[in-house]
Amino acid sequence: MEVKVAKSAGFCFGVRRAVQLVYDEAEKEEGHVYTMGPIIHNEQVVEDLEEKGVFSVDDDLICEKTGLKPPAGSVVIVRSHGISRDMSEMLDKSGYRIIDATCPFVDRIHKIVAEKSKEGYQIVIIGNPAHPEVCGIRGWAGKECRTVESKEDAENLALSFDRPVCIVSQTTFNYDKFQELVEIIKTLGYHVIVINTICSATKERQMEALELAGQSDAMIVIGGKKSSNTQKLYDICRSQCENTYYIQTLDDLVTVNFQSDRCVGITAGASTPNNIIQEVSTHVRGTKF
């Protein structure tokens, strides 16, 4: 049996950078480090950081573990998903030491929507409206902003025909679905400009997963259950390989009736540490079916 691990599996640049910043600060600050929400959508990483004294705070800067605000002098780290303009201004006035770990690709979208909104454009964000990245982008896009996730959203989009429309995307959105939704919006008759803000690493990961799933008789997708980009990888793989499994850790794999007799493909979301990918691939290579 052959086991193939996607080259693009695991931490992307933005996540790797954010996680490393948190670990570096945890070493220096000894228990006075907080993140705006979980630094990434991976329970194992979050639990490891909590053991090192790093905890998340909500939008009101209340620590989810203690129910209290961080003590004066604490470090507050903005995660890779980014935050809204209002939240950024609030943090600047908070008195804490702020470290901005917003992914550069997300930060670029903030600048685009802020600029285009100022120029009079109505903003359309293609993505999951509940995802923290999209919530942050919306906070830079002005009042005339809509989020589109489905064909129905696109078909029912109600904007002014008197002002142009600027379309951007959540960085981890499915590329083919993005193109499909853009085409629907274009048919509505708006004056549209499209700026494809899907991260190049996301597109590469999705294309590689599509190809690998087509070559495999079983596919394993590793990532947190709250990870948007991992869910999209699972959907892509499932479209090509019915025998596809979505797991968080090796423990999840050993509890399912995993079967393969030819080729197993393995990919992982952008928030999955390399050690988990390695554990799963080692286990599969050593398993006799």
C-alpha positions, 0 to 999 in steps of 0.5 A: 500500500502506498501512502502519499502526504500532500506537500502543502499539508500543515501550517501556512505562512501566516499561521506559522508566524502567528503561532511562533510569535505566541510561543516566543512571547510565552517564553519571555512573559511567563503567564502574561500573554493573551490572544484575541480568541484562540490563536488558531483553530487547533485544539491541541495547539491551544491546549499546549499554549494554555499549559504555558500560561497563554489564554484567549480573551473575547472582544471585551478583553475578558479572559475566557478562563478566568472571567477577568480582564488581563492584568496591567502590562500584559501582552495581547496578541491579535491572531492571524485572522485579524480584527476590525478597525473598531477593535484595533482602535480599542486595543490601541487605547487599552494600555496593554502591549499589543502584538499584531500577528494578522496574516499579511494576506488578510491585512492586504484585504483590510487595506483594499476594502477600506480604500475602495469603500472610501472611493465609494464602492459597495463591498462584497466579501465572498466567505463565511459570514461567521468566520473571524477573518470575515468579521474582521474584514467587514469591520474595515469595509464601511456600511455598504458591505455584504457577505456572500457564501452561497448561490442563493446569497449571490442571486439575492444580492440587493445593492444600489446600481448607482455605485460600483461594487468591489468583490473580495474573498476570504483567504481560505475560500474555495477557489472554484466556488469563488469564481462561480459566485462572482459570475452570478453577481456579474449577471445581476448588472452591477459595475463590478471589479473583482480582486481575488484575495484567496491566499495562493497557498490555499489555492495550491493546497486545494488543487493538490488535495483534489489531485491527490484524492483522485489518485487515492482509494482512501483520503485522510484530512487532518485539522480542527473541527472549527477550521474553515479551510480544513472543512473545504479540503474535506469537501474537495477530497470527498468529491473525488474519493468517497472513502474520505476521513476528517480527523483532528488527531491520530486518536480519531483515526483509530476509532473509525473503520479505516480501510484501504488496499491501494493508495492512501492520501493525506492532507491537512489544514493550515492550522495543523502542526507537523507532528500530528501529520507525521504521527498519522502518516507513520501510523498508516504506513505501519498498519496492515489492512 
